[in-house]
Amino acid sequence: FWELVGRAHQDDLRISEVEALVASAREDIDAGANINAMDQSEGDTPLMRLTYKKTPLAIELAKLLIDKKADLRQKNSKPGMITQGWTALDYAVFNNNFELADLLLKAGAPRALS
């Protein structure tokens, strides 16, 4: 699943490729992939990592994670990181990813920077 999140930076994908990658992500999640797993190096969840980019794939994967009930209140807990205590919404605002920030707010993400 993290491999698909890592591809979210690609902004040259055709719609059919985005749809296929989202379908693959859905299969991974349905098979038990942990959508709230934290990256060990930076403490990010997949949803947090998707806020870094504004590509169609990043937005569609984020929608999928929200639909699959990713924890919108989960905070980065990596000690020593400037982003320690941040939620996906905090990341989205910091990265000027207002489309994703809007999706997170509509899904009930907490509003205050931690």
RAVENZI-V631440 format. One record per pair of residues at least 6 apart in sequence whose C-alpha atoms are under 8 Angstrom apart, sorted by the first residue. I is the first residue (numbers start at 1). J is the second residue. If there is no record, write none. Layout:
i=<I	I>
j=<J	J>
This chain:
i=<1	1	1	1	2	4	4	5	5	5	5	5	7	8	8	8	8	8	8	9	9	9	9	9	10	10	11	11	11	13	18	18	18	21	22	22	22	22	25	26	29	35	35	35	35	36	36	36	36	36	36	37	37	38	38	38	38	39	42	42	43	43	43	43	44	45	47	47	47	47	48	48	48	48	48	50	50	50	50	51	51	51	51	51	51	51	52	52	52	52	53	54	54	59	62	63	66	66	66	72	72	72	72	72	72	72	73	73	73	73	74	74	75	75	75	75	75	76	76	76	76	76	77	77	78	85	86	86	87	87	88	89	89	89	89	89	89	90	90	90	92	92	92	93	105>
j=<25	28	29	33	46	21	25	46	49	50	58	61	57	50	53	55	56	57	58	53	54	55	57	58	55	57	55	56	57	57	56	57	60	57	57	60	61	64	61	64	35	45	46	65	70	45	46	47	70	71	74	45	46	44	45	46	76	45	78	81	76	77	78	84	76	76	62	65	70	88	87	88	89	91	92	58	59	61	62	58	88	91	92	95	97	100	91	92	95	97	97	97	99	100	100	103	72	104	107	87	88	89	104	108	109	110	87	88	109	110	87	88	84	85	86	87	88	83	84	85	86	87	84	85	84	114	113	114	113	114	104	101	104	105	109	110	111	112	113	114	98	100	101	101	111>
